[in-house]
Amino acid sequence: MDDETPPASFGFETRAIHAGAAPDPTTGARVTPIYQSTAYVFDDVDHAASLFNLQTYGYIYSRLTNPTVSVLEERVAALEGGRGGTACASGHAAQMLAFFAFMEPGDEFLAADKLYGGSITQFGRSFKKFGWNAIFVDSDDPENFRRAMTPKCKAIFVESLANPGGVVTDIAAIAAIAHESGIPLIVDNTMATPYLCRPFEWGADLIVHSTTKFLGGHGNSMGGVVIDSGKFDWSKNPKFHALTEPEPAYHGLKFHETFGDLAFTVAGHALGLRDLGAAMAPMNAFLTITGIETLALRMERHCSNAKAVAEHLASHPAVSWVMYAGLPSNPYHALAKKYLPKGAGSVFTFGVKGGYEAGVKIVEGVQMISHLANIGDTRSLIIHPASTTHRQLTEAQQIAAGAGPDVVRLSIGLESVADIIADLDQALAG
Ligand SMILES: *Cc1c(COP(=O)(O)O)cnc(C)c1O
């Protein structure tokens, strides 16, 4: 589908609407159809054989590839400036796929300690069952990654803008440390989206997204995607033999030698999705493609609404602090200006005077804002981590995770900003 993709010189908004898509060749349908088909008819036995041998590009079975999902993969790759993408069932599936490409039992990787809570659990607990060991590092000082590096480390994983918000990662400095050790930097760009931050331009090698959040943008479909820059030389370091040595399941095919800068993406489908099975549903790809068409407009408004709400809360008598990198007083403000020049996203936390009880009162007091565990919706969302996502932790653990008893997290939506502020004000007055 390369010839359909607009050139990389096209603007971000143009790529968000056109990349990867063309009118349907049979019907002329302008919008990418939902190819709700499990399998695809072969021309003949030779055609089938060449598809199964990965000698011809085409569709076999929707666990591996699907035409609607392919459009989404090309679109996100075009927005990130990457070579190719592998879409899958969720953000967590994307993280699983990214590591599955090269991790073996006993291998290690370094991960920032400031991550989405679910990622800390996935890396710290479930990955252990595969023998993959995550070493968590305080990401505020990039040198900590150099100090923690071990010979068994095969990647560094960070979030560009870390959930629950306000934390900005020094991607370029950490990429340099990864490359000194001959390993890739993986960046979760979910909270920033490629509209606000493009990690490949700062040296990242792989990007993962939970498309569930701002890319889909409407709170209606789970999804994830891994994007490969195509620039990491897998053959240079013998650690990455899974991508360079003969693959028995494909008659000894060597992915990197055969597919070059598409090796990671082809393996993501032909090995990762084939065996892990976490394929994205075509309907979810359709909804996510549609969401991405308005990404630039939505992110602009998400950011301006969030900034207005953060400024309002910062001077509110019932609020003790606001953690939003878009505020000049924030410790990450300088990094935000470098990596997120168009805005610091729309997810942030604030502290309410009166601790746990006051936090509970606010989430129960809001009327328009939804009390739920998600981010990146058109709707404004609120959660009190200490009574929900982090309730099983001790108070000391909650505070360490940025989820102390007084912490309230907001994901500011696209409603009229005056209505968002009024709803918070009445809940705070409660
Ligand atoms: C939500 C989220 C994930 C996990 O994505 P799912 O689609 O829920 O599996 C990973 N990273 C970040 C930053 C997230 O916000």
The ligand as a MOL file (V3000), in Angstrom:
LIG
                    3D

  0  0  0     0  0            999 V3000
M  V30 BEGIN CTAB
M  V30 COUNTS 15 15 0 0 0
M  V30 BEGIN ATOM
M  V30 1 C -3.8380 2.7150 29.1440 0
M  V30 2 C -2.3740 2.7170 28.9960 0
M  V30 3 C -1.6870 1.5350 28.6870 0
M  V30 4 C -2.3810 0.2070 28.5140 0
M  V30 5 O -3.2370 0.2540 27.4250 0
M  V30 6 P -4.5620 -0.6630 27.2870 0
M  V30 7 O -5.0990 -0.2810 25.9610 0
M  V30 8 O -5.4450 -0.3280 28.4450 0
M  V30 9 O -4.0860 -2.0870 27.3460 0
M  V30 10 C -0.3150 1.5990 28.5350 0
M  V30 11 N 0.3600 2.7540 28.7060 0
M  V30 12 C -0.2640 3.9180 29.0060 0
M  V30 13 C 0.5280 5.1700 29.1770 0
M  V30 14 C -1.6460 3.9320 29.1710 0
M  V30 15 O -2.2730 5.0860 29.4790 0
M  V30 END ATOM
M  V30 BEGIN BOND
M  V30 1 1 1 2
M  V30 2 1 2 3
M  V30 3 2 2 14
M  V30 4 1 3 4
M  V30 5 2 3 10
M  V30 6 1 4 5
M  V30 7 1 5 6
M  V30 8 2 6 7
M  V30 9 1 6 8
M  V30 10 1 6 9
M  V30 11 1 10 11
M  V30 12 2 11 12
M  V30 13 1 12 13
M  V30 14 1 12 14
M  V30 15 1 14 15
M  V30 END BOND
M  V30 END CTAB
M  END
